[in-house]
Structures are given as structure tokens and as C-alpha cells.
Amino acid sequence: MGKLSVTGIGPGGYEDMTVRAVRTLEACDIIAGYTVYVELVRPFFPGKTFLTTPMRQEEERCRMAFLEAENGASVALVCSGDAGVYGMAGLILKMQEAYPHVEVEIIPGVTAALSGAALLGAPLIHDFAVISLSDLLTPWEDIARRLENAAEADFGICLYNPSSRKRKDYLKKACDLVLGYQPEDTVCGLVRNIGREGEAVHICTLKELRDTEADMFTTVFIGNSRTREKNGRMITPRGYRNERKER
């Protein structure tokens, strides 16, 4: 039997992959995944067999990878960011029971909360929450409750999947919920196309964020009550002694 490695590729650029992820992709026979993510890594790993499925065919994608591994191949199922953060690791492990002879390993990658934060400065230095605004798998009522709880607890908040063609107003709705607990001048940031062509970074207030357009390739950061903008960077203090003196 073969092996199935669920591999986080970070933003998708070679330099942003972990050494372990690169070695996994170099060693495998087949690279499988969502078409967009496979195309990101294809130029760096010529000579591999590539298998893809469109969006919303996650179970079929996992089944395809398992069947190839069951036939003896070494398969890397690639995920954007980290395989265990809104990735395929959970579904693969759930489906593994049907393929008991296939060895499965999870290869971590750099999720957008981390790669995006590095571009903005240091917005996640203290406690923070990561919340997806996609309601394909999670009811909006649950998402709204989590947003309100995080805002009330003064967490920094990182938003994945803030808007799409069918969810154009979801970022605005999220900001309205946070505004119930945080002031309009709360420092926020957006990063588009992290590590890819068209990468862009923008810092704004929560009030301005409410009317900002975003898409599925945008990651949004909402600071906590102590987050500040300094020298064009978004900084959340950790609470060191010299930081307390500066207040």
C-alpha cells in the first residue's frame, strides 16, 4: 500500500513552504488537490502526476487520493495554508477507516493568519481568534455568536473567507457585530493575495473596514482595544514592561 500526505503549502509560493512540505512534494508520485492550489505548486515540481477536482468536491478529492494511495502510490494532497486549519486533514482522517491499509500523515503549513500577520506587522502578538465567515458548512447564527463572543472578550480577530459573490455583505455584517463591543477607531488590516501576484496590504479603522470590499483571497485582521498603528505597521502589544511604560 502507498502513503497519503495531507500537505499544507502555505500561501503557495515555494519560499513560503516549510522544508518538510517541499520534501514531501519532491518525494511523492502524485500531487492532488483543488485545481487552484495544484496550479500554485505545479511549476516547482515538474515530472509529477497531477490530479485535481473543482471547488466543493472535497469528498471526491479525498477519495481520489485514497484510491491512488491504495494502489501503491505516494500521494500528496495539497491544501492552501495549513492542512489542519480549514483544510482537508479532518476529512481525510474521518474517511481513513474505509482505507485501513493506507498510511496517512499530516504535514503542517503556514496558515493565512500567520503569513498575513507578518505582512501587516504584529497584529496577533496577544490572544486572538480565527473565524471563517463562510456559511457553507457553518450556520451564520453560529458565526455571529462566535464573532460577538470574541469581540466582547477583546480578542484580536482574524477573519477568513470574508466575502464572496454570494456573500457580498458578510464583512459588513461582521463589522456591525464587532462594533457593538469595540470602538470605530479600532485598528484593522487587510491582506490580499498573500504571497501571490497582486499582493496588497492595507491598514484602516473598523469603521472604514465596514465599507471595504473583500473577496475569498483576502484575510482580515481586527485589532483588540490595545492594537495600534505605528510607522505603517499594525501592532498589538504583548504587555512587556517597556510597553506598559509607553501607555
C-alpha positions in Angstrom: 0.0 0.0 0.0 1.0 3.6 -0.6 1.1 6.7 1.6 -1.1 9.8 1.7 0.4 13.0 3.0 -2.1 15.9 3.6 0.2 18.8 2.9 -0.1 22.5 3.8 1.6 24.6 1.2 1.2 28.0 2.9 0.3 30.8 0.5 1.6 28.7 -2.4 5.0 30.2 -3.2 8.0 28.0 -3.0 9.8 30.2 -0.5 6.8 30.2 1.9 6.5 26.4 2.1 8.1 24.6 5.0 11.1 22.4 4.3 9.1 19.4 5.3 6.3 20.3 2.8 8.8 20.7 0.0 10.5 17.4 0.7 7.1 15.7 0.8 6.1 17.1 -2.6 9.6 16.2 -4.0 9.3 12.6 -2.8 5.7 11.8 -3.8 4.4 10.3 -7.0 1.2 12.2 -7.3 0.2 15.7 -6.2 -3.6 16.0 -5.8 -5.9 18.8 -4.7 -8.2 21.7 -5.6 -7.3 23.0 -9.0 -6.2 26.4 -7.9 -3.8 25.0 -5.2 -2.3 22.4 -7.5 -1.6 25.1 -10.1 0.3 27.1 -7.5 2.8 24.3 -6.9 2.9 22.7 -10.4 5.8 24.9 -11.7 8.1 23.8 -8.8 7.6 20.1 -9.1 7.8 19.1 -12.8 7.5 15.4 -13.7 4.8 14.7 -11.1 1.4 13.3 -11.9 -1.2 16.0 -11.0 -4.9 15.2 -10.1 -7.4 17.9 -9.5 -11.1 18.5 -8.6 -13.1 21.7 -8.7 -14.3 23.6 -5.6 -16.9 21.9 -3.4 -15.8 18.4 -4.4 -13.8 17.8 -1.2 -15.0 14.2 -0.5 -14.4 13.2 -4.1 -10.9 14.8 -3.9 -10.1 12.8 -0.7 -11.5 9.6 -2.2 -9.4 10.0 -5.3 -6.2 10.5 -3.3 -7.0 7.4 -1.1 -7.6 5.2 -4.1 -4.3 6.2 -5.7 -2.5 5.5 -2.4 -4.4 2.2 -2.0 -2.9 1.2 -5.4 0.6 1.8 -4.1 1.3 5.4 -5.0 2.8 8.0 -2.7 0.2 10.9 -2.8 0.4 14.4 -1.5 -3.0 16.1 -1.1 -2.2 19.8 -1.0 -4.1 22.4 1.0 -3.6 26.1 1.0 -2.2 27.4 4.3 -2.2 24.6 6.9 -3.9 21.2 6.3 -5.5 21.4 9.7 -6.8 24.9 9.6 -9.9 24.9 7.4 -8.1 22.3 5.4 -8.5 18.6 4.4 -6.9 16.9 7.4 -10.1 16.4 9.3 -12.0 14.9 6.4 -9.1 12.6 5.4 -8.8 11.2 9.0 -12.6 10.7 9.1 -12.5 8.8 5.8 -9.4 6.8 6.6 -11.5 4.0 8.2 -12.5 2.9 4.7 -8.9 2.6 3.6 -7.2 1.0 6.7 -4.1 0.0 4.8 -3.2 3.5 3.7 -0.7 5.3 5.9 -1.7 8.9 6.5 0.4 11.8 7.7 -0.4 15.5 8.2 2.2 18.0 7.0 1.7 21.4 8.6 2.0 24.6 6.6 1.8 28.4 7.2 -1.8 29.4 7.5 -3.0 32.8 6.3 -3.4 34.2 9.8 0.4 33.9 10.2 1.6 34.9 6.7 -0.9 37.8 6.6 0.1 39.0 10.0 3.7 39.1 9.1 2.9 41.4 6.2 0.9 43.7 8.4 3.4 43.8 11.2 2.5 42.1 14.5 -1.3 42.1 15.0 -1.5 38.7 16.6 1.1 39.0 19.4 -1.6 38.5 22.1 -4.6 36.2 22.3 -6.6 36.1 19.1 -9.5 34.2 17.5 -9.6 32.9 13.9 -13.2 32.8 12.4 -14.3 32.0 8.9 -17.3 34.0 7.6 -18.2 31.2 5.1 -21.6 29.8 6.0 -21.4 26.8 3.6 -20.7 24.4 6.4 -21.5 26.6 9.5 -24.8 28.4 10.1 -24.5 32.2 10.1 -26.1 32.2 13.6 -23.1 30.3 14.9 -20.6 32.5 13.2 -22.3 35.6 14.6 -22.3 34.3 18.1 -18.5 33.5 17.9 -17.8 37.0 16.5 -19.7 38.6 19.3 -18.0 36.5 22.0 -14.6 37.2 20.6 -15.3 40.9 20.3 -16.7 41.1 23.8 -13.7 39.2 25.2 -11.4 41.8 23.5 -9.6 39.1 21.3 -7.8 40.2 18.2 -9.8 38.6 15.4 -8.6 37.2 12.1 -11.3 36.6 9.5 -11.1 34.0 6.8 -13.4 34.0 3.7 -14.8 37.5 4.5 -16.8 37.8 1.3 -17.8 36.1 -2.0 -20.1 36.8 -4.9 -23.0 35.3 -2.9 -21.9 36.8 0.5 -21.1 40.4 -0.6 -22.3 41.9 2.7 -20.8 39.4 5.2 -17.8 41.5 6.1 -20.1 44.5 6.7 -22.3 42.3 8.9 -19.3 41.0 10.8 -18.1 44.6 11.4 -21.5 45.7 12.7 -21.4 42.9 15.3 -17.9 43.8 16.4 -18.9 47.5 16.6 -21.3 46.5 19.3 -18.3 45.9 21.6 -15.3 47.8 20.0 -14.9 51.4 19.0 -15.0 52.7 15.4 -11.3 53.6 15.5 -10.1 50.1 16.3 -7.1 49.4 14.1 -7.7 46.8 11.4 -5.9 45.4 8.4 -6.5 43.5 5.2 -4.1 41.4 3.1 -5.0 40.3 -0.4 -3.3 37.5 -2.4 -0.8 36.7 0.3 2.5 35.5 -1.3 0.9 35.7 -4.8 0.8 38.1 -7.7 -1.2 41.2 -6.8 -0.3 41.0 -3.1 -1.6 44.1 -1.3 -1.7 45.3 2.4 -4.0 47.9 3.8 -4.5 49.3 7.4 -7.7 51.1 8.3 -10.1 51.6 11.1 -13.0 49.3 12.0 -15.4 52.0 10.7 -13.5 52.1 7.3 -13.3 48.3 7.2 -17.1 48.1 7.3 -17.3 49.6 3.9 -14.3 47.9 2.4 -14.6 45.3 -0.4 -13.0 42.0 0.1 -13.0 38.5 -1.5 -12.1 34.9 -0.8 -8.4 35.7 -1.3 -8.5 38.4 1.4 -7.6 37.8 5.1 -8.9 40.4 7.5 -7.4 41.4 10.9 -9.4 43.3 13.6 -7.3 44.5 16.4 -8.1 44.4 20.1 -8.5 47.5 22.3 -4.7 48.0 22.6 -3.8 47.4 18.9 -2.1 50.5 17.4 -0.7 51.6 14.0 2.9 52.7 14.2 5.2 53.5 11.3 2.7 51.9 8.9 2.6 48.7 10.9 -0.3 47.1 12.8 1.0 46.2 16.3 -0.8 44.5 19.2 1.2 44.9 22.4 2.1 41.7 24.3 2.4 43.5 27.6 6.1 43.7 28.2 7.3 46.2 30.9 8.5 48.8 28.5 5.2 48.6 26.6 3.3 49.3 29.8 5.5 52.4 30.4 4.7 53.7 26.9 0.9 53.8 27.6 
